Amino acid sequence: QVQLVDSGGGLVQAGGSLKLSCAASGRTFSTYTMAWFRQAPGKEPEFVAAITGVGIGGNTWYADSMKGRFTISRDNTKNTLYLQMNSLKPDDTAVYYCAARPDGCVGYMCYNRARYTYWGQGTQVTVSS
């Protein structure tokens, strides 16, 4: 069992930065693939980024619109996942969720929400113009 707690959201002006955190419980955090998804009002959930666990290379994957602006990382000693978001745009306004799955993924395989077993409660990010 893994429990995830998202934090770090807030209100920021366009062009600004935020760093989200996801604290995980459980001894197997380091082996899980972790990801961030987001959901804007009236829209479907959207994949943001993923990072695989130890033993699977710690590879990272990003949605095209986030490449170069967002960075996903993890600190396995602290059981914490991060999302550094730079050059934020009003279109980035959404509730951001972290998620965990026990297996690895490659590329578009990481986009599949149904494969993620555990979810955080979400943290609101609002970007003003």
C-alpha positions as CSV (number, residue, x, y, z in Angstrom):
1,Q,0.0,0.0,0.0
2,V,1.3,3.5,-0.9
3,Q,-0.2,6.7,0.2
4,L,0.5,9.9,-1.6
5,V,0.2,13.5,-0.4
6,D,0.5,16.3,-2.9
7,S,1.5,19.8,-2.0
8,G,3.1,23.0,-3.3
9,G,0.4,24.4,-5.4
10,G,-0.7,28.0,-5.4
11,L,-1.3,31.2,-7.3
12,V,1.5,32.5,-9.6
13,Q,1.8,35.0,-12.4
14,A,2.4,33.9,-15.9
15,G,6.1,33.4,-16.4
16,G,6.6,32.4,-12.8
17,S,7.7,29.1,-11.2
18,L,6.3,26.6,-8.7
19,K,7.7,23.4,-7.3
20,L,5.2,20.6,-6.4
21,S,6.0,17.8,-4.0
22,C,4.4,14.4,-3.5
23,A,5.3,12.7,-0.2
24,A,4.9,8.9,-0.3
25,S,4.5,6.3,2.4
26,G,5.7,2.8,2.0
27,R,9.0,1.0,1.7
28,T,8.8,0.4,-2.0
29,F,8.6,4.0,-3.2
30,S,12.0,3.8,-4.9
31,T,10.8,0.9,-7.2
32,Y,7.6,2.5,-8.3
33,T,7.2,4.5,-11.5
34,M,5.9,7.9,-10.4
35,A,4.0,10.5,-12.5
36,W,2.2,13.8,-12.5
37,F,-1.2,14.3,-14.2
38,R,-3.3,17.4,-14.2
39,Q,-6.9,18.2,-14.8
40,A,-8.2,21.6,-15.8
41,P,-11.8,22.6,-15.3
42,G,-14.0,21.1,-17.9
43,K,-11.2,19.1,-19.5
44,E,-10.0,15.5,-19.4
45,P,-7.1,14.5,-17.2
46,E,-3.8,15.0,-18.9
47,F,-0.4,13.3,-18.5
48,V,2.4,15.7,-17.5
49,A,5.5,13.7,-16.7
50,A,6.7,10.4,-15.4
51,I,9.9,9.0,-13.9
52,T,10.7,5.3,-13.5
53,G,12.0,3.6,-10.4
54,V,15.4,2.2,-9.5
55,G,16.3,-0.8,-11.4
56,I,14.5,0.5,-14.4
57,G,16.9,3.4,-15.0
58,G,15.1,6.4,-13.5
59,N,14.1,7.5,-16.9
60,T,11.9,10.5,-17.4
61,W,9.1,11.1,-19.9
62,Y,7.2,14.3,-20.6
63,A,4.2,15.4,-22.5
64,D,5.3,17.5,-25.5
65,S,3.8,20.7,-24.2
66,M,5.8,20.4,-20.9
67,K,9.2,19.6,-22.4
68,G,11.8,22.3,-21.5
69,R,9.5,23.9,-18.9
70,F,8.8,21.2,-16.4
71,T,11.2,18.9,-14.6
72,I,10.2,15.7,-12.8
73,S,12.6,14.3,-10.2
74,R,12.5,12.1,-7.1
75,D,14.4,11.7,-3.9
76,N,14.2,8.1,-2.9
77,T,15.8,8.8,0.5
78,K,12.9,11.1,1.3
79,N,10.2,9.2,-0.5
80,T,9.3,12.3,-2.3
81,L,8.5,13.2,-5.9
82,Y,8.9,16.7,-7.3
83,L,7.7,18.7,-10.3
84,Q,9.6,21.9,-11.0
85,M,7.4,24.1,-13.2
86,N,9.0,27.1,-14.9
87,S,7.7,29.6,-17.5
88,L,4.2,28.9,-16.3
89,K,1.3,29.9,-18.6
90,P,-2.4,30.5,-17.8
91,D,-3.1,27.2,-19.7
92,D,-1.2,25.4,-17.0
93,T,-3.9,26.2,-14.5
94,A,-5.2,22.8,-13.2
95,V,-5.3,20.5,-10.3
96,Y,-2.1,18.5,-10.3
97,Y,-2.0,14.9,-9.1
98,C,0.8,12.6,-8.4
99,A,0.4,8.9,-9.1
100,A,2.3,5.7,-8.6
101,R,2.5,2.3,-10.4
102,P,4.5,-0.7,-9.5
103,D,5.7,-1.5,-13.0
104,G,7.8,0.5,-15.5
105,C,6.8,2.2,-18.6
106,V,8.3,3.6,-21.8
107,G,7.2,6.6,-23.7
108,Y,3.5,6.7,-24.4
109,M,2.9,3.7,-22.1
110,C,3.4,6.1,-19.2
111,Y,0.5,8.2,-20.3
112,N,-2.1,5.6,-19.4
113,R,-3.9,6.7,-16.3
114,A,-5.5,3.3,-15.8
115,R,-2.1,1.7,-15.1
116,Y,-1.5,3.9,-12.0
117,T,-2.5,2.3,-8.8
118,Y,-2.2,5.0,-6.3
119,W,-3.1,8.7,-6.4
120,G,-2.6,11.8,-4.4
121,Q,-5.4,14.1,-3.4
122,G,-4.3,16.9,-5.8
123,T,-2.9,20.4,-5.5
124,Q,-4.4,23.4,-7.2
125,V,-2.1,25.5,-9.5
126,T,-3.5,28.8,-10.8
127,V,-1.5,30.9,-13.2
128,S,-2.8,34.4,-13.7
129,S,-2.2,36.4,-16.9
